[in-house]
Amino acid sequence: MEEYLRIGTLVGGGDAVSVIPQIVKHGFESFSLTFWQTTGATNLAETAARLRELAAEHHFVISAIGVFGNPLTGTGDNADTLASWERLIDHAHLFGTDIVNGFTGRLTDCSIDESIPKFAEVFGELSRRAGDKGVKIAFENCSMGGNWQTGDWNIAHNPAAWEKMFNAVPADNLGLEWEPCHQMVALIDPIPQLRKWTDKIFHVHGKDATIAWDIVKEYGIHGPKEYVWHRTPGFGDTNWTDVISILRQAGYKGTIDIEGWHDPVYRDELEMTGQVHALNYLKTCRGGSFVPNPR
């Protein structure tokens, strides 16, 4: 069972070699490596070699590697984002993964519709590069503060945008890095969405949300009070047993990797307390540890 749906966490790609040995003992079964805007000075080949040694020793997998920036603009701090996508696609096999993830990017302060042609140009080429290497590309469904009309990071935060994206680049190796949290922030019910989109979900982030419906009903979503909080799984509103059941029924063979550092309560000195609770909670939701049938 756990071989087919491991539970892990996100780790900064540049810190992975030092951080993973400190936390793998808690029972994490996979790690998703993330870079912010650029892979920077990280030697990917050396990092991959060291992580392969650690994985053999501690029996984990690297589930995905990704860069989170705006590859459509190529300006400022995003000047290396597109090249980082290419670098990660080329090095993915060294990490033992076939998934590279991140944001789509978008044309700054332009609508999703206006950004689609540039998306098609950039990710049409990246999908071919990835396809040649047996790699899948997964887009996180995070708005990064943007909406349909404007934003600076990502267009892949709404199912109507997904339709446009996958119609513009109809490649089988282009899909989603999905989590319920970002949909709940937009007051979208994640469960029917999950059922509809399972064939395009390549990777899953373990992040939840709590919606304060009393505040929504009294103040709306543009009032003075917060109406939703990102949560670590086990502390939010999502039924993760349902999520895992739907994924399994659809044949999902990937991982769920916890995206921490967002919870308003289990943060700072309680960060790993919350993450380890989430780890054990998600393991319970998948049915616990694998138990073989009698022969």
Disulfide bonds with the S-S distance in Angstrom:
none
